[in-house]
């Protein structure tokens, strides 16, 4: 609450009227909480009163994902440089060339520099070229996304990743709602997702129907895994929501609001568990310090493999297994 200013000394009352009482000080408006996320410059929001517990949050970020390729080229190292726009990650290679070179490859930005150039000089060069680099990375990411969507044909026989398995798209069947031919909790490669659509359905309807089923499954799966980790950790949250952000997998605010990207349902269960453990750890450590990673390990031992796998993917593109 804001501290009220001291009142001036009272003046003598007028003969026929008294001065009006001083207004009570108004409380200062609450400051917004900053979420800690896997992708920190994405935005989050809270649902208005009366909104269901499980909702989708719109994407509100324009950050360009720069995931680390795996494996790295021989002799290369991964480096990330903060810029005024966003952090830029890149593959760094040393060579006999006389100047620093920038090129966008199938894995993202590659920087080649002479052996005598210092890391600080390389970082400065990346910052100087940041606007150009990000423009080229956006073009590269758009092409990559188009290729991923083209690979996933929104038509009968098309493939989708679901819980780390490749399932097929089918239309028709004998059900009034979408269903998986196998066990939805333990899918196998080649299972068919039967959509309650006519064989003449347009690709946009097939896509929307398939994604609606995936989001429904994400809500059920994430909710169950959250309940599991809350029980074993003794932590408590205020609420959780599904997100559709393009640049982050999850986030957690200091008052216990958690968001999980529904596209995590494409990945194997171990990857989903890692993101949930990551966000729950922020309830105790709102940073990415050693104490934070120790907390992640308490919730989910042996999380490193899942962490490294997720670094190679961004939420805007379908993972290719």
C-alpha positions as CSV (number, residue, x, y, z in Angstrom):
1,X,0.0,0.0,0.0
2,X,1.3,3.4,-0.9
3,X,2.4,5.6,2.0
4,X,0.1,8.6,2.4
5,X,1.6,12.0,2.1
6,X,1.7,14.0,5.4
7,X,-1.3,16.4,5.7
8,X,-0.7,20.2,6.0
9,X,-1.5,21.8,9.3
10,X,-5.3,22.3,9.6
11,X,-6.6,25.8,9.0
12,X,-9.1,27.5,11.3
13,X,-12.7,26.4,10.5
14,X,-14.9,28.8,8.5
15,X,-17.7,30.3,10.6
16,X,-20.5,28.3,9.0
17,X,-18.8,25.2,7.5
18,X,-16.1,22.7,8.4
19,X,-13.4,21.6,5.9
20,X,-14.1,18.3,4.1
21,X,-12.4,15.2,5.6
22,X,-9.2,14.2,3.9
23,X,-9.6,11.4,1.3
24,X,-8.3,8.0,2.4
25,X,-5.1,7.0,0.7
26,X,-5.6,4.6,-2.3
27,X,-3.6,1.4,-2.5
28,X,-1.0,1.2,-5.2
29,X,-2.0,-1.0,-8.2
30,X,-0.5,-4.5,-8.0
31,X,2.6,-5.1,-10.0
32,X,2.4,-7.9,-12.6
33,X,4.4,-11.0,-11.7
34,X,7.1,-12.1,-14.1
35,X,6.9,-15.7,-15.2
36,X,9.9,-17.9,-15.3
37,X,9.9,-20.0,-18.4
38,X,11.8,-22.2,-20.7
39,X,11.4,-19.4,-23.2
40,X,11.4,-16.3,-21.0
41,X,10.3,-13.5,-23.4
42,X,6.9,-15.1,-24.2
43,X,3.8,-13.5,-22.6
44,X,1.3,-15.2,-20.4
45,X,-2.1,-14.2,-19.0
46,X,-4.6,-15.2,-16.4
47,X,-8.1,-16.3,-17.1
48,X,-11.0,-14.1,-16.0
49,X,-13.3,-15.2,-13.2
50,X,-15.6,-18.0,-14.1
51,X,-13.3,-19.3,-16.9
52,X,-12.8,-23.1,-17.0
53,X,-9.7,-24.4,-15.3
54,X,-8.3,-25.7,-18.6
55,X,-8.0,-23.1,-21.4
56,X,-5.8,-22.2,-24.3
57,X,-3.6,-19.2,-24.2
58,X,-3.0,-17.3,-27.5
59,X,0.5,-16.9,-28.8
60,X,1.8,-13.4,-28.1
61,X,5.5,-13.6,-28.9
62,X,7.6,-12.9,-32.0
63,X,10.8,-14.5,-30.8
64,X,12.7,-16.6,-33.3
65,X,13.6,-20.0,-31.9
66,X,17.3,-20.9,-32.2
67,X,17.5,-24.5,-31.0
68,X,20.9,-26.2,-30.6
69,X,21.5,-28.9,-33.3
70,X,22.4,-32.4,-32.2
71,X,24.9,-33.5,-33.0
72,X,27.1,-30.5,-33.5
73,X,29.5,-30.5,-36.5
74,X,33.0,-31.8,-35.7
75,X,35.1,-29.2,-34.0
76,X,32.1,-26.9,-33.4
77,X,30.7,-25.4,-30.2
78,X,27.3,-24.0,-29.3
79,X,27.2,-20.4,-28.1
80,X,24.3,-18.0,-27.2
81,X,24.6,-14.3,-27.2
82,X,22.1,-11.8,-25.6
83,X,21.1,-9.0,-27.9
84,X,18.7,-6.1,-27.6
85,X,16.1,-8.1,-29.6
86,X,16.5,-11.6,-28.1
87,X,19.2,-14.2,-27.3
88,X,20.8,-15.6,-30.5
89,X,22.2,-19.1,-30.4
90,X,24.6,-20.3,-33.1
91,X,27.2,-22.9,-34.0
92,X,30.7,-21.5,-33.8
93,X,33.5,-22.9,-36.0
94,X,37.1,-21.8,-36.2
95,X,38.8,-21.6,-39.6
96,X,41.7,-20.0,-41.5
97,X,39.5,-17.3,-43.0
98,X,40.5,-13.7,-42.4
99,X,37.1,-12.4,-41.2
100,X,34.0,-13.5,-39.3
101,X,31.4,-15.1,-41.6
102,X,27.7,-15.7,-41.0
103,X,25.6,-18.3,-42.9
104,X,22.1,-19.8,-42.3
105,X,22.3,-23.6,-42.7
106,X,19.7,-26.4,-42.2
107,X,20.5,-26.2,-38.5
108,X,20.3,-22.4,-38.1
109,X,23.0,-19.8,-37.7
110,X,26.6,-20.8,-38.2
111,X,29.4,-18.4,-37.4
112,X,32.9,-19.1,-38.8
113,X,35.8,-17.0,-37.3
114,X,39.6,-17.0,-37.4
115,X,41.4,-18.6,-34.5
116,X,42.9,-15.3,-33.4
117,X,39.5,-13.6,-32.9
118,X,38.3,-13.6,-29.3
119,X,34.9,-14.8,-28.1
120,X,34.1,-11.2,-27.0
121,X,34.8,-10.0,-30.6
122,X,32.6,-12.7,-32.0
123,X,29.8,-11.8,-29.6
124,X,30.1,-8.1,-30.6
125,X,29.9,-9.1,-34.3
126,X,26.7,-11.1,-33.7
127,X,25.1,-8.2,-31.8
128,X,26.1,-5.8,-34.6
129,X,24.4,-8.1,-37.2
130,X,21.5,-9.1,-35.0
131,X,18.8,-7.4,-37.0
132,X,20.0,-9.1,-40.3
133,X,20.5,-12.4,-38.5
134,X,17.0,-12.5,-37.0
135,X,15.5,-11.6,-40.4
136,X,17.2,-14.5,-42.1
137,X,16.4,-16.8,-39.2
138,X,12.7,-15.9,-39.5
139,X,12.8,-16.8,-43.2
140,X,14.6,-20.1,-42.4
141,X,12.1,-20.9,-39.7
142,X,9.2,-20.2,-41.9
143,X,10.6,-22.6,-44.6
144,X,11.2,-25.2,-41.9
145,X,7.7,-24.9,-40.6
146,X,6.2,-25.2,-44.1
147,X,8.3,-28.4,-44.7
148,X,7.1,-29.9,-41.4
149,X,3.5,-29.1,-42.3
150,X,3.9,-30.5,-45.7
151,X,5.3,-33.7,-44.2
152,X,2.2,-34.0,-42.1
153,X,-0.4,-34.4,-44.8
154,X,-3.8,-33.4,-43.4
155,X,-5.5,-36.2,-45.3
156,X,-6.3,-39.9,-44.8
157,X,-3.0,-41.7,-44.5
158,X,-1.1,-38.6,-43.2
159,X,1.1,-39.1,-40.1
160,X,1.2,-37.3,-36.8
161,X,3.6,-37.6,-33.8
162,X,1.7,-38.5,-30.6
163,X,3.4,-39.4,-27.3
164,X,6.6,-40.1,-29.3
165,X,4.9,-42.5,-31.8
166,X,3.8,-42.0,-35.4
167,X,0.1,-42.4,-35.8
168,X,-2.0,-42.3,-39.0
169,X,-4.9,-40.0,-39.8
170,X,-8.2,-41.7,-40.9
171,X,-11.7,-40.3,-41.6
172,X,-15.0,-42.0,-41.3
173,X,-15.3,-45.0,-39.1
174,X,-18.2,-46.0,-36.9
175,X,-17.9,-43.3,-34.1
176,X,-19.4,-39.9,-33.7
177,X,-16.2,-38.6,-32.1
178,X,-12.4,-38.9,-32.8
179,X,-10.8,-42.0,-31.4
180,X,-7.5,-43.9,-31.6
181,X,-7.6,-47.5,-32.9
182,X,-5.1,-48.5,-30.2
183,X,-4.6,-47.5,-26.5
184,X,-4.6,-43.7,-26.3
185,X,-2.4,-44.0,-23.2
186,X,0.1,-46.3,-24.8
187,X,0.0,-45.7,-28.6
188,X,2.1,-47.7,-31.0
189,X,3.5,-46.7,-34.4
190,X,0.9,-47.2,-37.1
191,X,-2.2,-46.7,-34.8
192,X,-4.9,-44.8,-36.6
193,X,-6.7,-41.7,-35.3
194,X,-10.2,-42.0,-36.7
195,X,-11.9,-38.6,-37.1
196,X,-15.6,-38.3,-37.3
197,X,-15.5,-36.6,-40.7
198,X,-16.7,-37.5,-44.2
199,X,-14.2,-38.8,-46.7
200,X,-14.7,-35.6,-48.6
201,X,-13.6,-33.4,-45.7
202,X,-11.2,-30.6,-46.6
203,X,-7.7,-30.6,-45.2
204,X,-8.4,-27.6,-42.9
205,X,-11.3,-29.6,-41.2
206,X,-9.0,-32.6,-40.9
207,X,-6.3,-30.5,-39.3
208,X,-8.7,-28.8,-36.9
209,X,-10.3,-32.0,-35.9
210,X,-7.0,-33.8,-35.3
211,X,-5.6,-30.9,-33.3
212,X,-8.8,-30.7,-31.2
213,X,-8.3,-34.4,-30.3
214,X,-4.6,-33.8,-29.5
215,X,-5.5,-30.9,-27.2
216,X,-8.1,-32.9,-25.4
217,X,-5.5,-35.7,-24.9
218,X,-2.9,-33.1,-23.7
219,X,-5.4,-31.8,-21.1
220,X,-6.0,-35.3,-19.8
221,X,-2.3,-36.5,-19.9
222,X,-0.8,-33.3,-18.4
223,X,-3.4,-33.1,-15.7
224,X,-2.6,-36.7,-14.6
225,X,1.1,-36.1,-14.6
226,X,0.8,-32.9,-12.8
227,X,-1.2,-34.6,-10.1
228,X,1.5,-37.3,-9.8
229,X,4.4,-34.9,-9.4
230,X,2.4,-32.6,-7.0
231,X,1.8,-35.6,-4.8
232,X,5.4,-36.9,-4.6
233,X,6.9,-33.4,-4.2
234,X,4.4,-31.9,-1.8
235,X,4.1,-28.8,-3.9
236,X,0.9,-26.9,-4.6
237,X,-0.2,-24.8,-7.5
238,X,-3.0,-22.3,-7.9
239,X,-4.1,-23.5,-11.4
240,X,-2.8,-24.7,-14.7
241,X,-3.6,-24.1,-18.3
242,X,-2.8,-25.3,-21.8
243,X,-0.8,-22.9,-23.9
244,X,-0.4,-22.5,-27.7
245,X,2.7,-20.3,-27.6
246,X,5.1,-20.6,-30.5
247,X,8.3,-20.1,-28.5
248,X,8.1,-21.8,-25.1
249,X,7.1,-25.2,-23.7
250,X,5.9,-24.0,-20.3
251,X,5.9,-21.3,-17.7
252,X,5.3,-20.7,-14.0
253,X,4.4,-17.6,-12.1
254,X,5.4,-16.9,-8.5
255,X,1.8,-17.3,-7.3
256,X,1.5,-20.8,-8.7
257,X,0.0,-20.5,-12.2
258,X,1.4,-23.0,-14.6
259,X,1.1,-23.1,-18.4
260,X,2.0,-26.1,-20.5
261,X,2.2,-26.1,-24.3
262,X,-0.3,-28.5,-25.7
263,X,2.1,-29.5,-28.5
264,X,4.2,-31.4,-25.9
265,X,1.7,-34.2,-26.5
266,X,3.7,-34.9,-29.7
267,X,6.6,-36.0,-27.5
268,X,7.4,-39.2,-25.5
269,X,6.1,-39.2,-21.9
270,X,9.6,-38.6,-20.5
271,X,9.8,-35.2,-22.3
272,X,6.5,-34.1,-20.9
273,X,7.5,-35.1,-17.4
274,X,10.7,-33.0,-17.7
275,X,8.8,-29.8,-18.7
276,X,6.3,-30.4,-15.8
277,X,9.2,-30.9,-13.4
278,X,10.9,-27.8,-14.7
279,X,7.9,-25.6,-14.1
280,X,7.2,-27.1,-10.7
281,X,10.7,-26.4,-9.6
282,X,10.1,-22.7,-10.3
283,X,7.7,-22.8,-7.3
284,X,10.7,-23.0,-5.1
285,X,13.4,-21.4,-7.2
286,X,12.2,-18.6,-9.6
287,X,15.5,-18.6,-11.5
288,X,17.8,-21.1,-13.4
289,X,20.5,-21.3,-10.7
290,X,22.2,-24.5,-9.5
291,X,19.7,-24.6,-6.7
292,X,16.9,-24.6,-9.4
293,X,18.4,-27.5,-11.4
294,X,19.0,-29.4,-8.1
295,X,15.3,-28.9,-7.4
296,X,14.4,-30.3,-10.9
297,X,16.5,-33.3,-10.1
298,X,14.7,-33.9,-6.8
299,X,11.4,-33.9,-8.7
300,X,12.6,-35.9,-11.7
301,X,16.0,-37.6,-11.4
302,X,17.9,-38.3,-14.6
303,X,16.2,-35.5,-16.5
304,X,19.2,-34.5,-18.6
305,X,18.4,-36.7,-21.6
306,X,14.9,-35.2,-21.9
307,X,16.3,-31.7,-21.5
308,X,18.8,-32.2,-24.3
309,X,16.2,-33.7,-26.6
310,X,13.9,-30.8,-26.1
311,X,16.6,-28.3,-26.9
312,X,16.6,-29.5,-30.5
313,X,12.9,-28.6,-31.0
314,X,10.8,-25.5,-30.9
315,X,7.0,-25.4,-30.3
316,X,6.2,-23.8,-33.7
317,X,7.3,-26.9,-35.7
318,X,6.1,-30.5,-35.5
319,X,8.8,-32.8,-34.2
320,X,10.2,-35.3,-36.6
321,X,11.0,-38.7,-35.0
